[in-house]
């Protein structure tokens, strides 16, 4: 349940930053997705380490690298899905919303079994 709360807050943060980058700053969808990822990843990592998983056997740096590697893999999937959804005609913000939801399950499984194990 805690992971869902953290994930939900990260999801909203990601979409807020992405939407701001696209609508207010006229950013490109790929660079907007990367910036939104960086902001959400930072928040999610610390919340997951110290609240969700509470695993302190490894340092924040060691767990951070593992979590970052997993998250970069899911960012790649996110951008590929985002491109596909844009190609079929979805607007950028709904496309990002769907793409993020689709990459959440593998992100959770890999983080639970490897990053915060």
C-alpha positions in Angstrom: 0.0 0.0 0.0 2.9 2.4 0.8 4.4 1.7 -2.6 1.0 2.7 -4.2 0.9 5.9 -2.2 4.5 6.8 -3.3 3.8 5.7 -6.8 0.7 7.8 -6.9 2.5 10.9 -5.7 5.3 10.2 -8.2 2.7 9.7 -11.0 1.0 13.1 -10.2 4.4 14.8 -9.9 5.5 13.3 -13.2 2.4 14.5 -15.0 2.5 17.9 -13.4 6.1 18.5 -14.5 5.4 17.0 -17.9 2.3 19.1 -18.4 4.1 22.3 -17.3 7.0 21.6 -19.6 4.7 20.9 -22.6 2.0 23.6 -22.1 3.8 26.4 -20.4 7.3 26.1 -21.8 6.5 24.5 -25.2 9.0 21.7 -24.5 9.6 18.6 -26.7 7.8 15.5 -25.4 11.0 13.5 -25.0 12.9 16.1 -23.0 9.8 16.9 -21.0 9.4 13.2 -20.1 13.1 13.1 -19.0 12.8 16.1 -16.8 9.5 14.8 -15.3 11.3 11.5 -14.7 14.2 13.1 -12.8 11.9 15.0 -10.5 9.6 12.1 -9.8 12.5 9.6 -9.5 14.2 11.7 -6.8 11.0 12.0 -4.8 10.1 8.3 -5.2 13.5 7.0 -4.3 13.7 8.7 -1.0 10.1 8.0 -0.1 10.6 4.3 -1.0 13.9 3.9 0.8 12.9 5.5 4.0 9.1 4.9 4.2 8.0 2.1 1.8 10.7 -0.5 2.0 12.6 0.8 5.0 15.7 -1.2 3.9 18.8 0.3 5.3 21.3 -2.5 5.0 22.8 -0.8 1.9 23.7 2.8 1.7 21.4 5.3 -0.1 24.1 5.5 -2.8 24.1 1.7 -3.4 20.4 1.4 -3.4 20.1 4.6 -5.4 22.3 3.2 -8.2 20.2 0.0 -8.4 17.0 2.0 -8.3 18.2 4.4 -11.0 19.2 1.5 -13.3 15.7 0.0 -13.0 14.1 3.4 -13.4 16.2 4.2 -16.5 15.0 1.0 -18.1 11.4 1.9 -17.4 12.1 5.4 -18.6 13.2 3.9 -21.9 9.9 1.9 -22.1 8.0 5.0 -21.1 9.5 7.1 -24.0 8.9 4.3 -26.5 5.3 4.0 -25.4 4.9 7.8 -25.4 6.2 7.9 -29.0 3.9 5.2 -30.1 0.8 6.8 -28.5 1.7 10.2 -30.1 2.2 8.4 -33.5 -1.3 7.0 -33.3 -2.7 10.5 -32.5 -3.1 10.8 -28.8 -2.4 14.2 -27.2 0.9 14.4 -25.3 -0.4 14.5 -21.7 -2.9 11.6 -22.0 -0.2 9.6 -23.8 2.3 10.2 -21.0 -0.4 9.3 -18.4 -1.0 6.0 -20.1 2.7 5.3 -20.7 3.6 5.9 -17.1 0.9 3.5 -15.9 2.1 0.8 -18.2 5.7 0.9 -16.9 4.7 0.9 -13.2 4.4 -2.9 -12.7 7.8 -3.9 -14.0 9.3 -1.0 -12.1 7.8 -2.1 -8.9 8.8 -5.8 -9.3 12.4 -5.0 -10.2 12.7 -2.5 -7.4 11.2 -4.8 -4.8 13.3 -7.8 -5.9 16.6 -6.0 -6.6 16.9 -2.4 -5.6 15.4 -2.6 -2.1 15.9 -6.3 -1.5 
